[in-house]
Every structure is written in structure tokens, then in C-alpha cells.
């Protein structure tokens, strides 16, 4: 969109992103950091609950298999991997 605007707009004109689009542009690339911090918080919470540093790994290693199964089912049914799907996977 930005490339198209630069090609089509007359000199002196400008554009500005607002609302959700601005939030998405500013937040791009930060998903990995947020995901890593989320895993750390979950690991520490499970460690405190089970009073062990080894047992939470069993639970944390089972979760990716469930996510892969859910993504496989979504792909099998030709559904879109949109924001609602990703929120459901996180939950």
C-alpha cells in the first residue's frame, strides 16, 4: 500500500496510518519476544505449582503437539489462520 501511494500520489501529498493498522505496523516483529516471555512466565508458574524445575518441561513439550494438531485440522478444513484462530490457540 505504501509503495502504491508513493507511486500514485502527487508531490507534496502524504499519508498516515491510524487505528488498528498503525498498531499492527508498530507491533510487527515483536510476536517472538512476547511468545518467549509468555513461555517463561508459564514455566515459572508451573515450577512454583509443582515445586520442581523438571516437571513443567513435560507439560510444555506436550503443548506444541496439540497446537500442531489444531493447525493441521484448520488446514484440513481450509479455514483461515486469522486473529481469532491465533487467540484460540493461545487460550
C-alpha positions as CSV (number, residue, x, y, z in Angstrom):
1,X,0.0,0.0,0.0
2,X,2.8,2.4,0.9
3,X,4.6,1.6,-2.5
4,X,1.4,2.2,-4.4
5,X,0.8,5.5,-2.5
6,X,4.3,6.7,-3.3
7,X,3.8,6.0,-7.0
8,X,0.3,7.5,-7.4
9,X,0.3,10.5,-5.0
10,X,1.2,13.9,-6.3
11,X,4.3,15.7,-4.9
12,X,3.6,17.3,-1.5
13,X,0.9,14.8,-0.5
14,X,1.4,12.5,2.4
15,X,-0.5,9.7,4.2
16,X,-0.6,8.5,7.8
17,X,-1.6,5.1,9.2
18,X,-4.1,5.3,12.1
19,X,-6.1,2.9,14.4
20,X,-5.6,-0.8,14.2
21,X,-3.4,-0.6,11.1
22,X,-0.9,1.6,13.0
23,X,-0.9,-0.8,15.9
24,X,-0.2,-3.7,13.6
25,X,2.6,-1.9,11.9
26,X,4.2,-0.9,15.2
27,X,3.8,-4.3,16.7
28,X,5.2,-6.3,13.8
29,X,8.2,-8.3,14.7
30,X,7.5,-8.3,18.4
31,X,5.5,-11.5,18.5
32,X,8.5,-13.8,19.1
33,X,9.6,-11.7,22.1
34,X,6.1,-11.8,23.6
35,X,5.8,-15.5,22.9
36,X,9.1,-16.2,24.6
37,X,8.2,-14.1,27.7
38,X,4.9,-15.9,27.8
39,X,6.6,-19.3,27.8
40,X,8.9,-18.1,30.6
41,X,6.0,-16.9,32.8
42,X,4.2,-20.2,32.2
43,X,7.3,-22.2,33.0
44,X,7.9,-20.3,36.2
45,X,4.3,-20.6,37.2
46,X,4.3,-24.4,36.7
47,X,7.6,-24.7,38.5
48,X,6.1,-23.0,41.5
49,X,3.0,-25.1,41.3
50,X,4.8,-28.5,41.0
51,X,7.8,-27.4,43.2
52,X,10.1,-28.8,40.5
53,X,12.1,-27.4,37.6
54,X,11.8,-30.7,35.5
55,X,8.1,-31.5,35.6
56,X,7.0,-28.3,33.7
57,X,9.0,-29.4,30.7
58,X,6.7,-32.4,30.3
59,X,3.7,-30.1,30.0
60,X,5.4,-27.5,27.9
61,X,6.6,-30.2,25.4
62,X,3.0,-31.6,25.0
63,X,1.6,-28.2,24.1
64,X,3.3,-27.9,20.7
65,X,1.9,-31.2,19.6
66,X,-1.6,-30.0,20.5
67,X,-1.0,-26.8,18.6
68,X,0.3,-28.6,15.5
69,X,-2.8,-30.9,15.6
70,X,-5.1,-27.8,15.8
71,X,-3.2,-26.1,12.9
72,X,-3.4,-29.3,10.9
73,X,-7.2,-29.5,11.5
74,X,-7.6,-25.9,10.4
75,X,-5.6,-26.5,7.3
76,X,-7.5,-29.7,6.6
77,X,-10.8,-27.9,6.7
78,X,-9.5,-25.0,4.6
79,X,-10.2,-22.4,7.3
80,X,-8.2,-19.2,7.7
81,X,-5.5,-18.7,10.3
82,X,-6.7,-15.3,11.4
83,X,-6.5,-13.4,14.7
84,X,-9.4,-15.3,16.2
85,X,-7.7,-18.6,15.4
86,X,-4.5,-17.5,17.0
87,X,-6.2,-16.3,20.1
88,X,-7.9,-19.7,20.4
89,X,-4.6,-21.4,20.1
90,X,-3.1,-19.3,22.8
91,X,-6.0,-20.0,25.1
